[in-house]
Amino acid sequence: MTELQRSSLPVEIVRSRRRRKTVQATIVDGVIRVQAPASMSKRELDEHVHYLVARLERRYRSESADLGSRALRLSKRFSLPKATSVEWADQRSQWGSCTPTTGAIRISNRLAAYPPWVLDYVIVHELAHLVEANHSPAFNALVAKYPLAERARGFLMAISFGETGIAQDVDGDAPEPEDEIDPPLTLF
């Protein structure tokens, strides 16, 4: 048994001679327990641990955040409609989504790993879709009420770029060529 401290939760590695191929991770009493075959190489195990720990931590953090009360507070603060439901979702291609006809909002559980002001921005963005179902100037004006909107958009663009190597807008669209910023020629 080996214990690692790579995450906010302690990680314990349990190697078993009985286990042949699979690697499994669970949270037991606040500890991420990874069970792996004894014959697995350290490099291969590290890859599995990195992936599984990140996934479990996202789930653990997302379960502790009350999205409903957070969305209600933001809707009141920025004079936006209330959502009928706000739930975490396993979304890979979007940070959030909204069904204006039902008022349901889904938030990518990947956001649980990022600062709260980024999560708040995505919630405000989706609440604004309850008023404007598109990305019109009226929609952008609603989202701009959130004081950290531009900062959060930049944060999410940087995260998206790191994941894909392609600059992506918060909504998953590639930015228009005139929106792209040329890199500086000199560093200060």
N, C-alpha and C positions, 0 to 999 in steps of 0.2 A: 504494500500500500504506500503510495506517494501522495503528498499533499502539495498543491501549487497555490500561489496567490496571484494569479494573472487577472483576476476580475474583482468586482466589488464584493462578490460572494466567494468564500473559500472554495477551492476546487480540490477534490480528492480523486486520485486515480487508483482503481482497483483492477489489477491484472489477474486473469483466471486462466488456468490450463484447460479448463473445460470449454471455454468460449473459443470458437474457431475463427469466425469472420467478423461478426458484428461488434459495433461499438455503441454503447447506450449511455445516455446521460439523464439523470433525474435530480431533482432538488429534494434533499432529505434533511429536515431540521436546519434549514438555512445554509446547507452545504451542497454544492454541485458535485454529485458523485458520478464519475465516468467509469464505466465497466468496459474493459477491453481484453482481447486475447493476449496471453502472456508472450506469444511469439511475434506480436506486431512490432515493427521497428519504431524507434523513437521518433523519426521524421514523420512516418505515417500517422502515428498516434498524435503527434503535435498538430497535424492538419485537422484531424477529427476533433480534437479537443478545442481548437480555435473556433471551428464552425459551431459545434454543439454548445459551447459555453456562451458564445455571442447570442445564439438563438434562445437559449434558456434565460439568459439575463434580460433580453428584450421582453420576453413573456412575463418574467417576474416583475419587472418595472411597470409594464403596461397594466398588469393586474392590480397594482397599488394606486394607479392614478384614476380619479373619479372624473371621467370625461363629461358626464352629464352635468354635474354641478359647475365644472369649468366652463362648458359651453353656455350654460345659463348665465353665469356671471359676465361672460364676454358679450352675450347678446344684449344684456341690460346696459352694460357700460358703453357699447358702441351703437345702441339703438337699432339692433338687427333682430329679425324674427327668431323665435325659439325653435330649435330643432325638435322633432318628435322623438328622435333617438340619436345617440352618438355612441358609436362602438368602435373598438379596436378591430382591425382587419389585417389579414396577412396579404398586404398589397405590395407588389414588387415594382410596378411600373408607375404608380402614382403615390403622392404623399397623402392625398385624401380624395374622397368622392362624395357627391351629394345627389340625392334624388329629390329635386324640387317639388314634384307632385306629392310625395309622401312626407317630406321633411326629414328623411333619414340621412344621416351623415356617417361615413366610415372613415376612420383615420388609420393610416399605415402604422403597424406596431413598430416599425423601424424608428419612428419618431420618439419612442420612449427612451432611446439612447441619447437624445440631443437635448440642448437646453430648453427649459420650459417656455421661454419667450418664442422659440421656433414652433413648438406645439401650438401655442396660443395663436400665432400667425396663421397656421394652417386651419385651425378651427374658425377664425374670423373669415378667412378666404372662403371656406365652405358655407358658413352662415350667410355670407354675401350672395352666394348662389341661390339662396332661398328668395332673394329679391330679384336678382338679375341672373338668368341661367347661362349667360354668355360671359365673355371677357371684354365687354364694351367699356367705353370711358365712364359710364355710370357705375358699372361694377367696380372698376379700378378706384373710383372716388370713394366707394363704400369701404374697400379694403384699406385704402390710404388713411382711414381714420385711426387704424392701429399704428401707434407711433414707431414701432420697430419693424414695420412692414418691409421696407427696403433692405434693412440689415438681414432679416430672416430670409428674404428671397435670395440674397447673395449667399447666405450660408447654405441654403438648399441647392442652389446652382453649383456651388463648390463641391458639395457632397455628391451630386449627380455626376459632375465631371469626373470625380475620383472613381466612381463606380463604373462609368461607361467609357471614359476618355473622350466623350463628346459633350460640348457645352449644351445643357438642357435647361429649358425654362422650368419653373416650379410645376407647371401642368404637364411636363413631359415632352413639350414641343421644343424643337431646336429653335434658338432665337433667330430672328431675322438678321440678315447680314449687317444692316445698319445698327442693330442692337449690340453687336459684338464690339468689344473694346480692344484696340491694338495694344500689345504689351509695351511697356515703357522701354525706351532706347537706353536710358541711363538709370542707374540705381543711386538713390541718395542715402 
